[in-house]
């Protein structure tokens, strides 16, 4: 290791590490585990199966369906499935939630990037993480619910996609190794939930009709 | 550069953080939340909908409308800005200046502050996500919108209408954003306290619209 590398590494250790964070109850899973299971369960683009267009767009084994032969003999027509539609919308939403600290991004090592923009957040949950990141499955499910509230309203296709994606995530988490007992530290300085107000879930709760007082 | 010089330079990055700043009352919202809800509510460009040109340019669901086919069959490119879009175009660089000049705070989690203000990675506008995870005080944002209206073209009816629309869109967007005011946030851009500023657009506007007798100009002195 050169002097410069050694110096930079020592400097990194000067950064404050948030030892106060504790993930909520439930498995802590690795980003790479999610990505691997996701990629094996759901492919990016698949050819149409059967004849029914609507049935094809409800498939949960593919993010988009290639309809080339059926609708356009001269070209290819690829349409996102409902699952694919929700996934496309959810991926930047999750990224924002990580950058804004609404969900913890965990890692095993001791150094934390000084700037949020230095964190190498993978593009989506199907892309492996070079940095070996981990997520609390409970927090991930909460952010999914938040996306449902912020995104899905009024759009039945997205709503359908949300339910499919939610079930898929349950399956993936069930297949993933639980790293909860490991000493993991948050990379992105997460904000404790009790310090947040007007969150999508709180807003949603306040719009629900109250049960009559007996 | 020697190791010592390099070390000292990097150490400068760990500037003293202004712990004295307290955002004014009201929610503190994330830039990404604003950008997200703004994009959900208002598209960048859209095809014309029914109604005349004027009606299309008064829409609040898009920043620009493609009017080409309806008004000029030869012109297929470009979109006309709606009134909302016009105000947004004026406001985006204005907001950037307000942040760089410290008239409003740009907040973040964590302690690192860039040595130079120009090192701050400011998103292009309020529809562009921030990779750095920035936050704004909604009260300060509303003040800067008001300042932009005063500094802009207050006699221009279109501009005023765009301001009114943008203000309403922002109210809706802000009401949908998570409030981070209880989180530990630090200013990145060394904001200047409002009471240390003179002749701000709001002050100038207040003075200009104040009844004369309050300035002492309309009163006769008692003998």
HADDOCK unambig.tbl for C-alpha pairs under 7 A between the chains (distance, minus, plus):
assign (segid A and resid 96 and name CA) (segid B and resid 32 and name CA) 6.18 0.50 0.50
assign (segid A and resid 99 and name CA) (segid B and resid 131 and name CA) 6.81 0.50 0.50
assign (segid A and resid 99 and name CA) (segid B and resid 133 and name CA) 5.20 0.50 0.50
assign (segid A and resid 100 and name CA) (segid B and resid 30 and name CA) 6.79 0.50 0.50
assign (segid A and resid 100 and name CA) (segid B and resid 133 and name CA) 5.24 0.50 0.50
assign (segid A and resid 114 and name CA) (segid B and resid 112 and name CA) 6.16 0.50 0.50
assign (segid A and resid 115 and name CA) (segid B and resid 112 and name CA) 6.86 0.50 0.50
assign (segid A and resid 115 and name CA) (segid B and resid 132 and name CA) 6.74 0.50 0.50
assign (segid A and resid 116 and name CA) (segid B and resid 131 and name CA) 6.91 0.50 0.50
assign (segid A and resid 116 and name CA) (segid B and resid 132 and name CA) 4.84 0.50 0.50
assign (segid A and resid 116 and name CA) (segid B and resid 133 and name CA) 6.33 0.50 0.50
assign (segid A and resid 117 and name CA) (segid B and resid 131 and name CA) 5.01 0.50 0.50
assign (segid A and resid 117 and name CA) (segid B and resid 132 and name CA) 4.49 0.50 0.50
assign (segid A and resid 189 and name CA) (segid B and resid 109 and name CA) 6.90 0.50 0.50
assign (segid A and resid 191 and name CA) (segid B and resid 183 and name CA) 6.35 0.50 0.50
assign (segid A and resid 195 and name CA) (segid B and resid 180 and name CA) 6.95 0.50 0.50
assign (segid A and resid 195 and name CA) (segid B and resid 182 and name CA) 5.14 0.50 0.50
assign (segid A and resid 195 and name CA) (segid B and resid 183 and name CA) 5.74 0.50 0.50
assign (segid A and resid 196 and name CA) (segid B and resid 178 and name CA) 6.73 0.50 0.50
assign (segid A and resid 196 and name CA) (segid B and resid 179 and name CA) 5.74 0.50 0.50
assign (segid A and resid 196 and name CA) (segid B and resid 180 and name CA) 5.39 0.50 0.50
assign (segid A and resid 196 and name CA) (segid B and resid 182 and name CA) 6.69 0.50 0.50
assign (segid A and resid 197 and name CA) (segid B and resid 178 and name CA) 5.89 0.50 0.50
assign (segid A and resid 197 and name CA) (segid B and resid 179 and name CA) 4.77 0.50 0.50
assign (segid A and resid 197 and name CA) (segid B and resid 180 and name CA) 6.75 0.50 0.50
assign (segid A and resid 198 and name CA) (segid B and resid 177 and name CA) 6.78 0.50 0.50
assign (segid A and resid 198 and name CA) (segid B and resid 178 and name CA) 4.85 0.50 0.50
assign (segid A and resid 198 and name CA) (segid B and resid 179 and name CA) 5.65 0.50 0.50
assign (segid A and resid 199 and name CA) (segid B and resid 178 and name CA) 4.56 0.50 0.50
